Amino acid sequence: MENDGAPGDGVRAGSGTGDGRSDAASSSRRGAHSRRSVRRAARRARTRGQRWRRRIIGAFAAVLIAIPAAAGASWWYLNYKLDQAHRVHIAKGILKRAKPGAPFNVLLIGSDSRSFVNTPGQANRFGSGSVVTGQRSDVVIIARIVPATKQIYMLSIPRDTWVNIPGHVQYISGMNRINAAFNSGAGLLIRTLRADFGIPIEHFAEINFAGFQSMVQAVGGIRIDFPYPVEDAYTGLSVQHTGCQLISGGNSLAFVRSRHLYYKQNGVWQPDYGSDWSRIRRQDVFFHALLDQVKSKALDLPAMTALLGAVVKNLTIDSTFTNTELIKLAWDFRHTSTSSIHTEVLPTVPDVLPSGADVLLEAQPYDSQMIAKFLAIGVTHRAAASTTTTTTIASGGSGSSTSSTTTSTSTTTTTTTTPSSSVVFDNQPEPWNGTPC
């Protein structure tokens, strides 16, 4: 009668003693044990959470440390390699200084100097320095670089363009082909571009024959689509199959230098009548194909290392073109595609001198118009308006003239009229010239 509960309840409720006080104490102990277990579990959870946070923070910190460390290593390596490029001093006042972020012009020179030749094989392909002396500019291109839009505009000037070279350099100064101005160095060519065309130059870069070939070899060749077989006995160019072809270093150099190209049509070898003009177009194809191949190899570290080595070994730049500028320029334009590169060729008129030499005369007013538009690229409307000059423009072959205003940095008023029918423009169809593929 001591327990009016149901039989067995005391055993379940207590600890098996049937004592109420004992049951309460036992319950209290179990509660305390449970609370301690919960606290231990919470501590373990907090510890695990802290460990993961520490790991995440540590990983993030490692990334923050690794990024500048890697960048520092790359910066050091790039500086080390770029220090190997040959730099030349240009007399004060010849190069112009561009404002930060403003468009600027870089004179690109493909030199035909044989000073690099030191093996019989090179002498056989390029000619030795003792036979082909001096240097001339096989390629004369002004690249206008516009940082704001990441666009590059390239104006080619044919090497045989007849100009008035300033100064008093024997056998060079006076009326001469423009490529002769480079014989005594880049400074005189830069002065010629400013004096004859009103084109200011901020920097210049020169690469020789071996550089073109080494760059192509570094990226495994370039791909060009040939609609016809082509040959050039002078440069050694020989492409006997049509379609997309992988062109090696030697053949790519022969392609970019070719001035006496023949193409095979309907079983008959036909001469390329374009000569220098066709070569300029082939140079454009070469640069676009090389850019495509470089971008395709961007993640190929050995190829990029070889390319950088090939460039700096055969590169000459002005001493004001710092490593920092070069690296920043490369970084800013790292996503440049062929659609961002625009090309033009200066209009000229073929002529023969009394001596029988073939030259190209400036075609006016077309040259001044093209140069004015070229120099206005990337310039704000207000800045461009401050340099406007009035130029007399005659319509080609009609005999009538009109007056118009063009943007130009040149102070010379153009009055020469060239019949358009005599002018060689950059719009001649040349189906035998390959295209990048």
Secondary structure, DSSP 4 states (H G I P E B T S, - for coil): ----S-TTHHHHHSSSS--HHHHHHHHHHHHHHHHHHHHHHHHHHHHHHHHHHHHHHHHHHHHHHHHHHHHHHHHHHHHHHHTTSEEEPPPTTTSPPPPTTS-EEEEEEEE---TT--SHHHHHHH--TTTS-S--EEEEEEEEEETTTTEEEEEE--TTBEEEE-S--TTTSEEEEGGGGGGG-HHHHHHHHHHHH----SEEEEE-HHHHHHHHHHTT-EEEEESS-EEETTTTEEE-S-EEEEE-HHHHHHHHH-SS-EEEETTEEEE-TTTHHHHHHHHHHHHHHHHHHHHHTTT-HHHHHHHHHHHHHTEEEETTS-HHHHHHHHHHTTT--GGGEEEEE--EEEEE-TTS-EEEEE-TTHHHHHHHHHHHTT--HHHHHTTEEEEEEE-TTT--EEEEEEE-S--PPP-----GGG-B-TT---TTS-EE-
